[in-house]
């Protein structure tokens, strides 16, 4: 099966986008996503001080 150079370039482009997306998702997941650090929220209102440790 012979393929033209332009179809090979398109295939490499699509594979590159998928690899970049996988790396980006991994960075997001391990820094900001569910696997990230616990967050502490402190709010002051009419009811007093509320501390919520997620």
C-alpha positions in Angstrom: 0.0 0.0 0.0 1.5 3.3 -1.0 0.7 6.5 0.9 1.4 10.0 -0.1 3.7 12.2 1.9 0.8 14.5 2.8 -1.2 11.7 4.4 1.9 10.7 6.5 2.2 14.3 7.7 -1.4 14.3 8.7 -1.0 11.0 10.6 2.0 12.3 12.5 0.2 15.5 13.3 -2.8 13.7 14.8 -0.5 11.3 16.8 1.4 14.4 18.1 -1.8 16.1 19.2 -2.9 12.9 21.0 0.4 12.6 22.8 0.4 16.3 23.8 -3.2 15.9 25.1 -2.2 12.8 27.2 0.8 14.7 28.7 -1.3 17.7 29.4 -4.1 15.7 31.1 -1.4 13.9 33.2 0.0 17.2 34.4 -3.4 18.5 35.2 -4.5 15.4 37.0 -1.5 15.2 39.3 -1.3 18.9 40.1 -4.8 20.3 40.1 -7.2 17.4 39.7 -8.6 14.9 42.2 -5.0 13.7 43.0 -4.0 17.2 44.2 -3.5 18.6 47.6 -6.4 19.1 50.1 -7.8 22.6 50.1 -8.9 24.6 53.1 -11.7 27.2 52.8 -12.3 29.8 55.5 -15.3 32.1 55.3 -16.6 34.8 57.6 -20.2 35.8 57.5 -23.2 36.7 59.7 -23.3 33.2 61.2 -19.7 33.5 62.3 -16.5 31.9 61.1 -16.8 28.7 59.0 -13.8 26.5 58.2 -14.3 23.8 55.5 -11.5 21.3 55.0 -12.2 19.5 51.7 
